[in-house]
Amino acid sequence: MPVPQPTAEQRGEEILAVFDTAFGELLAADPAAFKVKFRKMAASAFAFYRGTACLFYSDLEGERHGGPFLDERTGRVWIHGDLHAENFGTYMDANGRLIFNVNDFDEAYVGPFTWDLKRLAASLALIGYTKALGDEQITDLVRICAAAYRERIHALATGAKNEEVPPFTLDTADGPLLGALRTARSLTRFSLLDSMTEIRDFERRFAAGGGSIELDAAMRYKVLAAFDGYLETLPESSLTRPDSYRVKDVVGRRGIGIGSAGLPSYNILLEGNSDALENDVVIYMKQAQTPAVSRHITDPAVRGYFQHEGHRTVISQRALQDHADPWLGWTELDGSGQLVAEVSPYAVDLDWSDIDDPAEIAAVVADLGRATATMHAAADDESGHSLVPFSTERAIDAAIAADEDGFGDLLVSFAHDYGARARADHQIFVDLFRNGRIPGLRAL
């Protein structure tokens, strides 16, 4: 007998309850930032989906004790936590190579590998809907993604060499992925510095305006003390030139994006790898958030592994991303865990706005499936972290092999069902927001 679906009013109350748990404290501290965040989320069903990983995992609550393709190993691997079709882009790895892969690891944790794939599949359904693709076309896209993921995981599990499954680089990528990499290559550190800083008395300093907040002496001291703690978390390979870490300037910032509303952050200007002013480096220090998925994973071994959310974010990213940012580290500020990383001049997100041809969409979707498999395979027993002490690619490969057809069927069914739910939830959310029913925003 089918489970009765909640009415719009009941679903609205569910959404408000989840929002209160996920956002309540930050919203109370900075309601104006959340008004901006929610207006961005109101723009489209996909924007709403991007900003509501908390709701997504609340809806998956029943699966935390098991589900198709999940066992004691595949149910506790490193996962991205917010894997949707716009969380892919470029980065410069520690070896100086431009790579296209998954990015933004703020929600990363340990959990069922299928949760990443379901979140990605539902996002493909939402993108397909916005591009007026039919249900059968959306089904095909999800199957293409699932097949590409499965093929890459199997290749990695059976010992394929790097040259057989290379990362997406300027030499190996094509289509929109290559376009993003070429755009990233055209960017320069000087342009980034020029947009954020100025030269005063023969030294570079942060420019006023543009969202910068001048710090008083006490706050500056705290940030610099936290910076000293951060240096202790960097791998030895990053500490090649002590002068690189000489601090030139510090400013405050406040996040107002969909994922960072209300989170205090700071930009720190460093000397970089030479005395030349164009080689200065900007790093950011921001308060790390509680990942949505962690509220639904009760394993004490996972919860007890991390010192704080900054530590959790960095350890997760280092596990999931080969040759991660050499500036990536963590620290504490006022008792809160902080994530520290470079403000990279080479970060370009995948832009879906001009990807409209069905054949091109299909090719991109296949590459996203491969990139996801590569990410999951990176975070295994060889990644240097004891929390997942087995080969994730072999465990996932074996689980899928037990029901090859069912794997694609699972993702297709979920993509259509949850895509439809997200579209309906978006309308409910817009009505709640515009009618002043979100607690803490009524007076704004």
C-alpha positions as CSV (number, residue, x, y, z in Angstrom):
1,M,0.0,0.0,0.0
2,P,1.6,3.4,-1.0
3,V,2.6,5.7,1.8
4,P,0.4,8.8,2.0
5,Q,2.2,11.9,0.8
6,P,2.1,15.0,3.0
7,T,0.0,18.0,2.1
8,A,1.7,21.2,1.0
9,E,1.0,22.6,4.5
10,Q,2.5,19.5,6.2
11,R,5.5,19.5,3.9
12,G,6.0,23.2,4.7
13,E,6.2,22.4,8.4
14,E,8.7,19.6,7.7
15,I,10.9,22.1,5.7
16,L,10.7,24.7,8.4
17,A,11.7,22.1,11.1
18,V,14.7,21.0,9.0
19,F,15.7,24.6,8.3
20,D,15.6,25.4,12.1
21,T,17.9,22.5,12.8
22,A,20.4,23.3,10.0
23,F,20.3,27.1,9.9
24,G,18.7,28.3,13.1
25,E,21.8,29.4,15.0
26,L,23.5,31.1,12.0
27,L,20.2,32.7,10.9
28,A,19.7,34.2,14.3
29,A,23.2,35.6,14.2
30,D,22.9,37.1,10.7
31,P,19.4,37.2,9.3
32,A,20.3,39.6,6.6
33,A,22.8,37.1,5.1
34,F,20.1,34.5,5.1
35,K,17.6,36.8,3.4
36,V,20.1,37.0,0.5
37,K,20.7,33.3,0.6
38,F,17.0,32.5,0.5
39,R,16.4,34.9,-2.4
40,K,19.0,33.1,-4.4
41,M,17.4,29.8,-3.5
42,A,14.0,31.2,-4.6
43,A,15.2,31.8,-8.1
44,S,14.8,28.2,-9.3
45,A,14.2,24.7,-8.2
46,F,17.8,23.8,-8.8
47,A,19.0,26.8,-6.7
48,F,16.7,25.6,-3.9
49,Y,18.1,22.1,-4.3
50,R,21.6,23.3,-4.1
51,G,20.9,25.1,-0.8
52,T,19.0,22.3,0.9
53,A,21.4,19.4,1.4
54,C,19.9,19.3,4.9
55,L,16.4,18.6,3.6
56,F,17.8,16.0,1.1
57,Y,19.4,13.9,3.9
58,S,16.5,14.3,6.2
59,D,14.4,12.7,3.4
60,L,17.0,9.9,3.2
61,E,16.8,9.2,6.9
62,G,15.4,5.7,6.5
63,E,18.4,4.6,4.5
64,R,21.0,5.2,7.1
65,H,20.6,1.6,8.4
66,G,20.9,0.0,4.9
67,G,19.6,0.0,1.4
68,P,20.4,-1.4,-2.0
69,F,24.1,-1.8,-2.7
70,L,25.0,-1.0,0.9
71,D,26.9,-3.1,3.3
72,E,29.3,-2.6,6.2
73,R,31.9,-1.2,3.7
74,T,30.0,0.6,1.0
75,G,27.8,2.2,3.7
76,R,30.8,4.0,5.2
77,V,33.1,5.4,2.6
78,W,34.3,9.0,2.1
79,I,31.6,10.9,0.3
80,H,31.4,14.4,-1.1
81,G,28.1,15.1,0.7
82,D,26.7,17.7,-1.7
83,L,27.3,16.2,-5.1
84,H,25.2,18.0,-7.6
85,A,25.9,18.9,-11.2
86,E,27.2,22.3,-10.5
87,N,29.8,21.2,-7.9
88,F,32.3,20.3,-10.6
89,G,35.1,22.6,-11.8
90,T,38.8,23.3,-12.2
91,Y,41.6,23.5,-9.7
92,M,45.4,23.7,-9.7
93,D,46.7,20.6,-8.0
94,A,49.8,20.4,-5.8
95,N,51.9,19.4,-8.9
96,G,50.9,22.5,-10.8
97,R,48.4,20.7,-13.2
98,L,45.0,22.1,-14.0
99,I,42.5,19.4,-13.2
100,F,38.7,19.3,-13.8
101,N,36.9,17.3,-11.1
102,V,34.6,17.6,-8.2
103,N,35.1,20.7,-6.0
104,D,33.7,22.3,-2.8
105,F,34.2,19.7,0.0
106,D,32.4,21.7,2.8
107,E,29.8,18.9,3.2
108,A,32.2,15.9,2.9
109,Y,31.9,13.1,5.4
110,V,31.8,9.3,5.7
111,G,28.5,7.6,4.6
112,P,26.8,5.5,1.9
113,F,28.3,5.9,-1.5
114,T,24.8,5.8,-3.1
115,W,23.9,9.0,-1.3
116,D,26.4,10.9,-3.5
117,L,25.0,9.3,-6.6
118,K,21.4,9.9,-5.7
119,R,22.1,13.6,-5.0
120,L,23.9,13.8,-8.4
121,A,21.1,11.9,-10.2
122,A,18.3,14.1,-8.8
123,S,20.3,17.2,-9.8
124,L,20.5,15.9,-13.4
125,A,16.8,15.5,-13.4
126,L,16.4,19.1,-12.3
127,I,18.8,20.4,-15.0
128,G,17.1,18.3,-17.6
129,Y,13.7,19.7,-16.6
130,T,15.0,23.3,-16.9
131,K,16.3,22.5,-20.4
132,A,12.9,21.1,-21.3
133,L,14.1,17.6,-21.8
134,G,11.5,14.9,-21.8
135,D,11.3,12.2,-19.1
136,E,12.8,9.6,-21.4
137,Q,15.7,11.9,-22.2
138,I,16.3,12.5,-18.5
139,T,16.1,8.7,-17.9
140,D,18.8,8.3,-20.6
141,L,21.0,10.9,-19.0
142,V,20.9,9.3,-15.6
143,R,21.6,5.8,-17.1
144,I,24.6,7.3,-19.0
145,C,25.9,8.8,-15.8
146,A,25.4,5.5,-13.9
147,A,27.1,3.5,-16.6
148,A,30.1,5.8,-16.8
149,Y,30.5,5.7,-13.0
150,R,30.2,1.9,-13.0
151,E,32.7,1.5,-15.9
152,R,35.3,3.8,-14.2
153,I,34.9,2.2,-10.8
154,H,35.3,-1.3,-12.4
155,A,38.5,-0.2,-14.2
156,L,40.0,1.3,-11.1
157,A,39.0,-1.8,-9.0
158,T,40.7,-4.1,-11.4
159,G,44.0,-2.3,-11.4
160,A,43.8,0.0,-14.4
161,K,46.9,2.2,-14.7
162,N,46.8,6.0,-14.6
163,E,47.3,6.2,-18.4
164,E,44.2,4.1,-18.9
165,V,42.0,6.3,-16.6
166,P,43.7,9.7,-16.6
167,P,42.3,12.7,-14.8
168,F,40.6,15.4,-16.9
169,T,43.4,17.8,-17.9
170,L,44.1,20.1,-20.8
171,D,45.5,17.0,-22.6
172,T,42.6,14.6,-22.0
173,A,39.4,16.6,-21.5
174,D,37.1,17.8,-24.3
175,G,33.9,19.7,-24.8
176,P,32.7,22.0,-21.9
177,L,35.2,20.4,-19.5
178,L,38.1,21.4,-21.8
179,G,36.5,24.8,-22.2
180,A,36.5,25.3,-18.4
181,L,40.2,24.2,-18.2
182,R,41.2,26.6,-21.0
183,T,39.3,29.4,-19.2
184,A,41.1,28.6,-16.0
185,R,44.5,28.6,-17.8
186,S,43.8,32.1,-19.1
187,L,43.3,33.4,-15.6
188,T,46.3,34.9,-13.7
189,R,47.3,35.4,-10.1
190,F,48.0,39.0,-10.9
191,S,44.4,39.6,-12.1
192,L,43.0,38.1,-8.8
193,L,45.4,40.2,-6.7
194,D,44.5,43.3,-8.8
195,S,40.8,42.8,-8.0
196,M,41.4,42.5,-4.2
197,T,44.5,44.5,-3.4
198,E,46.5,47.6,-4.1
199,I,50.1,48.7,-3.8
200,R,50.8,51.2,-0.9
201,D,54.3,52.3,0.0
202,F,55.9,49.6,-2.2
203,E,53.9,46.8,-0.5
204,R,50.7,45.1,-1.3
205,R,47.7,45.5,0.9
206,F,44.0,44.6,0.7
207,A,41.9,47.4,-0.9
208,A,39.0,48.9,0.9
209,G,35.4,48.0,-0.2
210,G,34.3,45.0,-2.1
211,G,33.0,43.3,1.0
212,S,36.2,43.7,3.1
213,I,35.8,44.4,6.8
214,E,38.6,46.2,8.6
215,L,39.5,44.3,11.8
216,D,40.3,45.9,15.2
217,A,43.6,45.1,16.9
218,A,42.1,42.5,19.2
219,M,40.4,40.6,16.3
220,R,43.5,40.9,14.1
221,Y,45.6,39.3,17.0
222,K,43.1,36.4,17.2
223,V,43.2,35.7,13.5
224,L,47.0,35.8,13.4
225,A,47.2,33.4,16.4
226,A,44.8,31.1,14.5
227,F,47.0,31.4,11.5
228,D,50.0,30.2,13.5
229,G,48.0,27.2,14.5
230,Y,47.1,26.6,10.8
231,L,50.8,26.4,9.8
232,E,51.2,23.4,12.1
233,T,48.6,21.4,10.0
234,L,50.3,21.8,6.7
235,P,52.2,18.8,5.2
236,E,56.0,19.1,5.2
237,S,56.0,19.4,1.4
238,S,54.1,22.7,1.6
239,L,56.7,24.3,4.0
240,T,59.4,24.8,1.4
241,R,60.1,28.6,1.8
242,P,59.5,30.1,5.3
243,D,59.1,33.6,3.9
244,S,56.1,32.3,1.9
245,Y,54.0,32.5,5.1
246,R,54.9,36.1,6.0
247,V,51.6,37.9,6.6
248,K,51.2,41.2,4.8
249,D,47.5,42.1,5.6
250,V,44.3,40.6,7.1
251,V,40.7,41.6,6.5
252,G,37.3,40.2,7.6
253,R,34.6,39.1,5.3
254,R,31.1,37.6,5.7
255,G,29.7,34.9,3.6
256,I,26.5,35.6,1.8
257,G,26.5,32.8,-0.8
258,I,24.0,29.9,-0.9
259,G,26.4,27.7,1.0
260,S,28.1,30.2,3.3
261,A,25.5,32.5,4.6
262,G,26.2,33.9,8.0
263,L,29.6,32.3,8.3
264,P,32.4,34.7,9.4
265,S,35.6,34.5,7.3
266,Y,38.9,36.2,6.8
267,N,41.3,36.8,4.0
268,I,45.0,36.8,4.7
269,L,47.6,38.2,2.2
270,L,50.9,36.3,2.2
271,E,54.3,36.8,0.7
272,G,54.1,33.7,-1.6
273,N,57.0,31.9,-3.2
274,S,59.1,34.9,-4.1
275,D,59.6,38.6,-3.2
276,A,57.8,39.6,-6.4
277,L,54.5,41.3,-5.7
278,E,52.7,39.4,-8.4
279,N,53.4,36.2,-6.6
280,D,51.6,37.2,-3.4
281,V,49.0,34.7,-2.2
282,V,45.6,35.2,-0.7
283,I,44.2,32.5,1.6
284,Y,40.9,32.5,3.4
285,M,40.0,31.3,6.8
286,K,36.4,30.5,7.4
287,Q,34.3,28.9,10.0
288,A,33.6,25.4,8.9
289,Q,29.9,24.2,9.0
290,T,28.4,21.1,10.3
291,P,27.8,18.8,7.2
292,A,24.2,18.0,6.6
293,V,24.9,14.3,6.2
294,S,26.6,14.1,9.7
295,R,23.2,14.5,11.4
296,H,22.1,11.2,9.9
297,I,25.3,9.1,10.5
298,T,25.5,7.9,14.1
299,D,28.6,5.8,13.9
300,P,30.7,6.9,16.9
301,A,34.0,5.9,15.1
302,V,33.2,8.5,12.5
303,R,32.0,11.2,14.9
304,G,35.0,10.8,17.2
305,Y,37.6,10.9,14.4
306,F,37.5,14.6,13.8
307,Q,38.8,17.4,16.1
308,H,36.2,19.9,14.8
309,E,34.5,20.8,11.5
310,G,37.6,22.5,10.1
311,H,39.6,19.3,10.6
312,R,36.8,17.2,9.2
313,T,36.6,19.3,6.0
314,V,40.3,19.2,5.3
315,I,40.8,15.5,6.1
316,S,37.8,14.7,3.9
317,Q,39.1,16.8,1.0
318,R,42.6,15.3,1.2
319,A,41.0,11.9,1.1
320,L,38.7,12.6,-1.8
321,Q,41.0,14.8,-4.0
322,D,44.4,13.7,-5.4
323,H,47.2,16.2,-4.8
324,A,44.9,18.7,-3.0
325,D,45.7,22.4,-2.6
326,P,49.1,22.7,-0.8
327,W,47.7,25.6,1.2
328,L,44.8,23.5,2.6
329,G,44.8,23.2,6.4
330,W,42.7,23.9,9.5
331,T,42.8,25.8,12.8
332,E,40.6,27.1,15.6
333,L,39.3,30.6,16.2
334,D,37.1,31.5,19.2
335,G,36.5,27.8,19.8
336,S,35.2,27.1,16.3
337,G,36.9,24.9,13.7
338,Q,38.2,26.8,10.7
339,L,39.0,25.8,7.1
340,V,42.0,27.4,5.5
341,A,42.7,27.3,1.8
342,E,43.9,29.5,-1.1
343,V,41.7,31.9,-2.9
344,S,42.6,30.3,-6.2
345,P,42.9,32.3,-9.4
346,Y,42.4,29.1,-11.3
347,A,39.0,28.0,-10.1
348,V,36.3,27.8,-12.8
349,D,33.0,26.1,-12.2
350,L,31.2,24.1,-14.9
351,D,28.8,26.5,-16.5
352,W,25.6,24.8,-17.7
353,S,24.0,27.9,-19.2
354,D,25.3,27.2,-22.7
355,I,25.2,23.3,-22.6
356,D,21.9,22.8,-24.4
357,D,22.5,20.2,-27.2
358,P,21.3,16.8,-25.9
359,A,24.4,15.0,-27.3
360,E,26.7,17.5,-25.5
361,I,24.7,17.2,-22.3
362,A,25.0,13.4,-22.5
363,A,28.8,13.6,-23.0
364,V,29.2,16.0,-20.0
365,V,27.0,13.8,-17.8
366,A,29.2,10.7,-18.6
367,D,32.3,12.7,-17.6
368,L,30.7,13.7,-14.3
369,G,30.0,10.0,-13.6
370,R,33.6,9.2,-14.3
371,A,34.8,12.1,-12.2
372,T,32.7,10.9,-9.3
373,A,34.1,7.4,-9.5
374,T,37.6,8.7,-9.5
375,M,36.8,10.8,-6.4
376,H,35.3,7.8,-4.6
377,A,38.3,5.6,-5.6
378,A,40.8,8.1,-4.3
379,A,39.5,7.9,-0.8
380,D,40.5,4.3,0.1
381,D,43.0,2.4,2.2
382,E,45.9,4.0,0.4
383,S,44.8,7.6,1.1
384,G,46.5,7.7,4.5
385,H,43.4,7.9,6.7
386,S,42.5,5.0,9.0
387,L,38.8,5.7,9.0
388,V,38.2,3.8,5.8
389,P,40.7,1.0,5.9
390,F,39.8,-0.8,2.7
391,S,39.7,-0.3,-1.0
392,T,36.6,1.6,-1.7
393,E,36.6,1.0,-5.5
394,R,36.8,-2.8,-5.0
395,A,34.0,-2.7,-2.4
396,I,31.7,-0.5,-4.6
397,D,32.6,-2.6,-7.7
398,A,31.6,-5.8,-6.0
399,A,28.3,-4.3,-4.7
400,I,27.3,-3.1,-8.1
401,A,28.3,-6.3,-9.8
402,A,25.7,-8.1,-7.8
403,D,22.9,-6.3,-9.6
404,E,24.2,-4.4,-12.7
405,D,20.8,-3.5,-14.1
406,G,19.3,-2.6,-10.7
407,F,22.0,0.0,-10.1
408,G,20.9,2.1,-13.1
409,D,17.2,1.5,-12.2
410,L,17.7,2.7,-8.7
411,L,19.2,6.0,-9.8
412,V,16.7,6.6,-12.5
413,S,13.7,6.0,-10.2
414,F,15.2,8.2,-7.5
415,A,16.1,11.0,-10.0
416,H,12.5,11.3,-11.3
417,D,10.9,11.0,-7.8
418,Y,13.2,13.4,-6.0
419,G,13.4,15.8,-8.9
420,A,9.6,16.1,-8.8
421,R,9.7,16.5,-5.0
422,A,12.3,19.2,-5.2
423,R,10.3,21.2,-7.7
424,A,7.2,21.0,-5.5
425,D,9.3,21.8,-2.4
426,H,10.7,24.9,-4.2
427,Q,7.2,26.3,-4.7
428,I,6.3,25.6,-1.0
429,F,9.5,27.3,0.1
430,V,8.9,30.4,-2.0
431,D,5.4,30.7,-0.5
432,L,6.8,30.3,3.0
433,F,9.5,32.9,2.4
434,R,7.5,35.5,0.6
435,N,4.7,35.3,3.2
436,G,7.0,35.8,6.1
437,R,6.7,32.3,7.6
438,I,10.4,31.5,8.1
439,P,11.1,32.3,11.7
440,G,13.7,35.0,12.2
441,L,13.0,36.7,8.8
442,R,9.6,38.0,9.4
443,A,10.7,41.5,10.3
444,L,13.1,41.9,7.4
